[in-house]
Amino acid sequence: MNCVGHQSPGLWRHPQDKSADYNTIGYWTHLAKVLEKGLFDGLFIADVLGTYDVFGGSNETTLAAGTQVPVNDPFLLVSAMAAVTENLGFGVTAGTAYEHPYPFARRLATLDHLTNGRVGWNVVTGYLPSAARNMGQEDQLEHDERYNHADEYLEVIYKLLEGSWGDEAVVRDREKGIFTDPSKVHEIRHEGTYFKVPGIAITEPSPQRTPVIFQAGASSRGTKFAAENAEAVFVIGPTKEILAGTVKKLRDAVEAAGRDRHDIRIYAMQTIVTGSDEATAQAKFEDYKSYADINGALALISGWMGVDLSTYAPDDVIGEDVKSNAIQSTVETFRKASGDEGKPWTIRQLAEWVGVGGFGPVIVGSGEAVARELIDWAEQTDVDGFNLAYAITPGTFEDVVEFVVPELQKLGAYPTEYAPGTLRNKLFGKGDRLPATHRAERFRLANARRA
């Protein structure tokens, strides 16, 4: 995330953490080169357009802890990182609630051109009420209505990027003085519930036309949205059994939407703490935990769940002193992730768990041990890979590249070179454009003209 830390509040204080340099170009270009060295599919950049202000009824704790604020625009990072890499993809988060799809389609196409087709868009509908208020609204749209709005938002994007300009529209004919053939550029004439966009796209087709679509909604409505639109999905599962069920549900939904169940790549959230051996890794983990900011973590959790945890004492026992169903269900997730299901948790323990890596499970061990555990997760759950959170940056990623990637390669579970082409082709090996089974097919130029 283009901020101090991300999901490990307080770790910015660690002497090896560089996330306070988030507002410098060099911080991001170095990270991009580290990830490309490790043959990562991509760098995923999260984002919010508001502050976490549920804890204590204000954003004071959030500001003091540096909990996802200050936060800068993620899109502006990509060109610099693309300039120092050749293959690394970039998944950039942007919401559908507060920017009109017409200028946003141009931003997507521009990045796809500048990266030579290495960009993806993580579609979010928003979840912070503070963002809605600062955009002139009383609150966000109701949950399912946000997805209805997002459905039409993507329809406009697809019409602009897939259905307005033909592949041969730009002719660059110097002799005739014609740069673009007007007969191959078409108005989209969109009129819907939320948007009216009559004209043409103002960008020529980029390598992927529509960047790779990422999504992370876990609700029933979010799953339906992902099944119809997403090509890569981020999921969280505290145990292999729960994660396997989540993956199956998602692939079943994709199949029900008329697509192949493996038309999506599913990445499970995971935090890795590793080193040259087990003892080194464990020592790092204990060291990281000592820097966790309890109040900063509680501010994050309060924002995620919409429950003000400042009303409880740090040592209140969840389930006895703390009655909220939202908290108890979340803690049940963390208990399973930590392997500590048999004991009651306190508010403090909840914060300490989130303090290193956020929501997902944590693997601590040598490079070989971590590699074998990742393979086991993949084999038992049918995930395609992992979305790695971090304790410190770039240190967490440097450790994974140094200690884990070589072990995965030895075991034949990780590539030794990048596939050619765009991000979409690297992920699926089936070309640069969206497949015919995707929802965008109905909005492509040929189909739109027949209609």
N, C-alpha and C positions, 0 to 999 in steps of 0.2 A: 504494500500500500504506500502511496506517496505521502508518507507521514513518518513521525517518530514511532518506531515499533510497528505493531499491527495488533496481534492478539496475545502479546506477552507483556502486559503493563509492568513497567519498572525496569525491564531488561535493558532499556536504553542507557542505564547507569553503569552497565557492565563495562569494564575497561576495554574489552575487545569488540564491543558493539559499535557500529558506525552509523546506525540509523539516524542519529541527529544530523548527519550530513545529507539527509534525504533531498534537500533543496539545492544540491549541486549536481552538475552533469556527470562529473567523474565518479560519483557514488554509483550511479545507474549504469554507466558504461562498463565499469569494472564488474558489477554484478552480472551484466549480460554476457560478458566474456567468460566468466566463471561457469555460468550455466551452459553456454555453448561448448565449452571444453568438456563438460560432463554429459553432452548429447541430450540435454533436457529437451522435451517437446517444445516447451514454451515457458515464458514468465507470465504468470497470471497476476494482474494488478487489480486489487479490490478498490472500492471507493464508497464514500458516503457524502451527502450534501447537507449535513446537519450535524449537531452535536448530541452526545449522549447526556441527556439532562433529566432522566427519571430519578437517578440516585440523589436523594436529598432535595429533589424538586428544583435543581439548578445544574448548570454545567461547570460549577466551580471545581469539583473533584476531577472531572474530565480534563479540564484545563491544567490543573496542577500536576496531574499524573502524565500528561501528554498522551491521553487515551484517544487515539485517532483524531487528534486535533492539536496543532494545526495540520491541515491536510491540503495538498495541492492537486491540481488537475492531472489525472493519469495519462490522458491522451498526449500531452505535450512531451512526455518522456520517450515515446516510441521511436521517433525519427532518429534521435541521437543514438539509441541502442541499436537500431537497425543499421546505422552507418558503421558500427564496429563489429558487426556479426554478419554471417552469410546464411545461416540456417535456422537460428532460434526464432520460434514463434512468439507472438505477444497477444495475450488475451486481456482485453481492456474492458473494465466495467463502466457501464453507462445506463442510467435509468430512463424509463419511458414516460415518467410522470411530468417532467418539467421542461423538456426541450422538444420543440416541434420536429416531426420526422423529416421535414423537407431539408432544413440546413444540416440535420444530423446525418442524413444519407450522404451529403457531400463530404462531411468529416470522415465517415467510414471509407468512402471511395478514395479520398486523398491519402489516407494512411495505407490503404491496400496498394495504391500505386507506389508510394514512397518506400514501402517494405518489400516490393516485388511479390506481393501476395502472401505475406507472413503474419497477417493480423486476424484476430478473432474478436468478437464482441460478446461480452458477458452481459446478457439481458437481465436487468433487475427492474422490479416495479416499485421499489422503495419501501422502507419500513420505519423511518424516523419521523415522528410528528413534527420535530423542530424544523426539518427541511420543508415540510408542507407549509408551516406558518411563515417561513421566510420567503416563500414563493407566493404569498398572498392568499393562502387557503387556510381554512380553520383546522383542517386535519386531512389526512390522506383519504382517498377513496376507500370504500369498504373492500375487504380482501379480494373476493371473487371479482368485484367490479374492476379492480386494478388489472386483473388478468384479461378481462374483456377489453379494456382500453389498450392493453399491450398487444392483444391479438390484432386489433386494427392498426396499431402503430407498425407492427411488423408487416402487415399487408401493404401499407404505404411504402415501406422500405423496399419490399420485394418488387413492387410495381416500378419504383424509380430505378433500382439497380439491375433488375432482371428484364423489365418490360418496356423500357423507354428507348434505349439506343441499341441498334443492331450491332453485331460484331464488326461489320464492315462499314459502319457509319463514318468513321474518321478515315478519309482517303488521302489526305495530304498531297493533293494534286497540284504541284507547283506550276505546271504549264497552263492549266485551266483556272488557277487561282481559287481552287475550292479546297478548303480544309475539311469540312464535314458535309456529307451528302444529306441535305434536309429531308429527302424522301425516306431515309432510314432512321429518323428520329421521330418519336411519337409521344403525344400527350398521354398521360395516364388517366385523366378524367375521373379521379377518385372522389366520391361523395359518400361519406359514412356517418356514423353516429357522432364521432368525435372530431373527424378531420375532413376538410375539403381541399383537395390538391388537384387542380385541373391541368397543370402544365407538364413540361418535360423535366427530366433530370438534367442538371447542368454540369454533370461530369461524364466523361466518356467511360466505357466499360474498363474496369480494373482487372488485374489477373484473375481474381476469384469472383468478380462481380459482387456478390454478397460475401463478406468475410465469414469465417467459421463462426457458427452460433453456439455460444456457451450458455448454460443456465444452471441454476442451483435450487430451484423451488422444490420443497419436500412435501407440501400439502397435496391433497387430491387434485385441486385445481392447478397447482403448480406442476404436478406430474403430467397432467393432460397437456398443459402448455409445452412442457419439455418434449413430450412424445410427438407433438406435431411440428415442433420447430428446432429443437436442439440437436446439435451434432456431438457435443461434448457436455457431460453433466457432472457436477461436483456433488458428492454425497458424503454423509457422515454416518458411521456405524461404530458403536463402542465395542462390539464383539463381532467375531466372524459370522456367527449365526444370524445376528440381527442384520449385518451388512448384506449377507447373501439374500435375505428376504427382501431387502430394499432394492437390490440389483434386479432380482427376478421380477418384482412388481414393476419396475421401470421398463425392463425389456418387454414384458407382457404388454404394457401400455403402448410402447413404440410399435409393436406388432399389430395391436388393435387399430392403430392409426394408419395402417396400410404400408408400413415400412418393414424392412428386415430388422429383426431384433438386435442385430449387431451393426446397425447403421449409426449407432452412437458409441462414443468412447466414454466410459464411466471411470472417473477418478475419485478415489476415497481420500478424505482428509487424513493426514498423518504427520506427526512430528517425530523427528529422528534426532537422537543425541548419540553421537558415536565418537570413536577414537581408535587408537592403535590397538587397544585391548579392552577387555571388559572393565577392569579397574579404572582405567582412564576415563571411559565413558561414564561410569557411575559417579566418579568425582566431578566431572563436568556438570552432570545433572544436579547434584547437590549444590554445586556452586551457583548454577543458574537459579535454582529455587530460592537461594538466599537474597536475590535481588528482586523478587516478585513484589509488586505493589498491591497490597490487599485491597485498599480502597479503589485503586484504579481498576482492578479486576471486577470488583463489585459494581462499579459504574458501568462497565461493559455488559455484565450479566443483566443488570437492571434494564439497560436499554434493549438488549436482545429479547427479554421476556416481558417487558412492560410492568415490572414489579419493583417497587422501591425497597431495596434491601437495606437502606440506611435505617429503617424502622426496627431492625433487629440488631441484637448485640452479636459481636463476632463469634462468641462461643455458644450461641443459641443452637439447639439441636434441631435439625430439619426433620419434621415429622412429629415432633413434640411441641417445641416452642414456635416453629414456623409451619403454618398450616397451608400455605398457598399450593394449590395443585400444580401450578406452572413450575414452581421451584422444585417440588418433590419429583415431578416427572423428569426435569432436567438433571437433578442430582442422581436419579436412578441411572440415567445415561452415563454420568461420570463414574459412578460406582462400578458399573460394568466395565468401563474402559480401563479403570485402575486395578481391577481384580479385587476390589475391597468391598464386595457386595454384602458381607455379613455384619457390617458395623454401621451404626448411625453416623451421619456426617453433620458437622457444624457449618455455619456460614463461613467461618475462617477456612475450613478444609476445602469448601467449594471454591473460594477465591484462590487458594494455593494451587489447586488443580488447573484452573484456567490460567494461572500466572505464567506457565511455561507451555506455549503452543496453542492455547485456546481450547476449543471444543473437542478436538479429536483425540484419539488414542496416541500414546507416546511409546516409542520403542527405544530402549537404551541398551547399547551393547557394542561389541566390536563390529568392524565392517562386515566380516563373514557372518556373524550372528544376525545382524540386521538384514543382510541380503537374504538369508534363508527364511527369516520371518516374513519379509515382504513377499517372497515367492509363495509361502504358505497362505498368506492372506489372499493373494491373487487366485491361487488354485481353488481355495475353498469358497470364495465369494463370487467369482466371475467378474471381478473388476478388471479394467484394462490397465490401470496404473494408479498413481498416487499424486494428490495435490499436497505438496509439502509445506506445512507451516514452519515457522522458525522460532528459535529461542533468541539467538543473536544473528545479526546480519553484517557482513556476508559470511561470518564464521560457520553457521550451521550448514550453509550450502557448500562452502569450501570443504568441510568435513565429509559431506555426503559424496562429493566428487572424488575426494582423495581416498576414502576408505570403503565406501559402499559400492560405487559404480564398478570398480575393477572386479569386485567379488561377484556381482551380478553377471558381469560379462564372462567370467570364468565358468559360471554355472549355465551359460547359454540362455540367460533370461533377459538380456539387455542388448540393444544394438551396439555395434562397433563403429558404425558410420551413419550419417544421415541419409534418408531417402531424398531423391531429387524433388524439385518443384516447390509448389506453394505449401502453406501449412495444411491445407485440406488434403493435398496429395500425400504429404508426409504422414498424416494420420491414417489415411484410408487406402492409399495406393490406387485410387480410381479416378485420377484426374483432378483438375483445378476447380471445377464448377460443382454446384449443388447437384445431387443425383435426381433422376426423374421421379423418384419416389417421395421426394421432399415436398412439403406444402407449397413452396415457392414455385413449383412447376406450373401451377395453374395461372401464375401471373407473368410467365415468361412472354417475351415479345411475340413469338409465333402463335402461342395459344391466345394471347390477348387480342391479336389481330383477327384470328378466326372468330373469336367471340363477338 
